Structures are given as structure tokens and as C-alpha cells.
Amino acid sequence: MTSYHRRRSIAETAMYRVKQLFGSHLLLRYYDAQVAEAMAMICALNKITLAGMPETVRVA
């Protein structure tokens, strides 16, 4: 798998997750507002993902 296809696959997976959690369409009408709405969704998804990740601690 090439670098392009790997990046595209990751991006498509991320968009699938966003659509499943927040709905499949944007609610706002204007482009700049839609960009801000999408960024807010991504920020929320990152926070949800971070909250679900375990804290790792090195044991000596």
C-alpha cells in the first residue's frame, strides 16, 4: 500500500467516525460556518478519543 492510499484510508475512516457520531451532514449554511462546525466536530472527536485512551506508565 502506498503512502497516498494509506493516508486516504485513514482520512476516510476518520470521516466515517465523525459522521457516525455527529450526523452525516452539516447544519450551517455558509462555507466559513461549515468549516468551523466541522473543526468543532473534529475537536470533540479528539477529546472523546483522548478520554478513552489509557494512561501508560513505565514500570521499572
VENCORKA-V195397 format. One record per residue. N is the residue number from 1. RES is the residue in three letters. PHI is phi in whole degrees, -180 to 180 (none if undefined). BURIAL is # if it has 24 or more other C-alpha atoms within 12 Angstrom, else .. Layout:
n:N res:RES phi:PHI burial:BURIAL
n:N res:RES phi:PHI burial:BURIAL
This chain:
n:1 res:MET phi:none burial:.
n:2 res:THR phi:-81 burial:.
n:3 res:SER phi:-60 burial:.
n:4 res:TYR phi:-62 burial:.
n:5 res:HIS phi:-66 burial:.
n:6 res:ARG phi:-65 burial:.
n:7 res:ARG phi:-64 burial:.
n:8 res:ARG phi:-64 burial:.
n:9 res:SER phi:-62 burial:.
n:10 res:ILE phi:-65 burial:.
n:11 res:ALA phi:-64 burial:.
n:12 res:GLU phi:-66 burial:.
n:13 res:THR phi:-64 burial:.
n:14 res:ALA phi:-63 burial:.
n:15 res:MET phi:-66 burial:.
n:16 res:TYR phi:-61 burial:.
n:17 res:ARG phi:-64 burial:.
n:18 res:VAL phi:-61 burial:#
n:19 res:LYS phi:-65 burial:.
n:20 res:GLN phi:-66 burial:.
n:21 res:LEU phi:-81 burial:.
n:22 res:PHE phi:-114 burial:.
n:23 res:GLY phi:103 burial:.
n:24 res:SER phi:-92 burial:.
n:25 res:HIS phi:-142 burial:.
n:26 res:LEU phi:-89 burial:.
n:27 res:LEU phi:-90 burial:.
n:28 res:LEU phi:-83 burial:.
n:29 res:ARG phi:-88 burial:.
n:30 res:TYR phi:-88 burial:.
n:31 res:TYR phi:-57 burial:.
n:32 res:ASP phi:-61 burial:.
n:33 res:ALA phi:-69 burial:.
n:34 res:GLN phi:-66 burial:.
n:35 res:VAL phi:-62 burial:.
n:36 res:ALA phi:-64 burial:.
n:37 res:GLU phi:-64 burial:.
n:38 res:ALA phi:-65 burial:#
n:39 res:MET phi:-64 burial:.
n:40 res:ALA phi:-65 burial:.
n:41 res:MET phi:-63 burial:#
n:42 res:ILE phi:-65 burial:.
n:43 res:CYS phi:-62 burial:.
n:44 res:ALA phi:-64 burial:.
n:45 res:LEU phi:-63 burial:.
n:46 res:ASN phi:-63 burial:.
n:47 res:LYS phi:-67 burial:.
n:48 res:ILE phi:-63 burial:.
n:49 res:THR phi:-63 burial:.
n:50 res:LEU phi:-63 burial:.
n:51 res:ALA phi:-65 burial:.
n:52 res:GLY phi:-88 burial:.
n:53 res:MET phi:-85 burial:.
n:54 res:PRO phi:-74 burial:.
n:55 res:GLU phi:-83 burial:.
n:56 res:THR phi:-102 burial:.
n:57 res:VAL phi:-131 burial:.
n:58 res:ARG phi:-75 burial:.
n:59 res:VAL phi:-101 burial:.
n:60 res:ALA phi:-72 burial:.
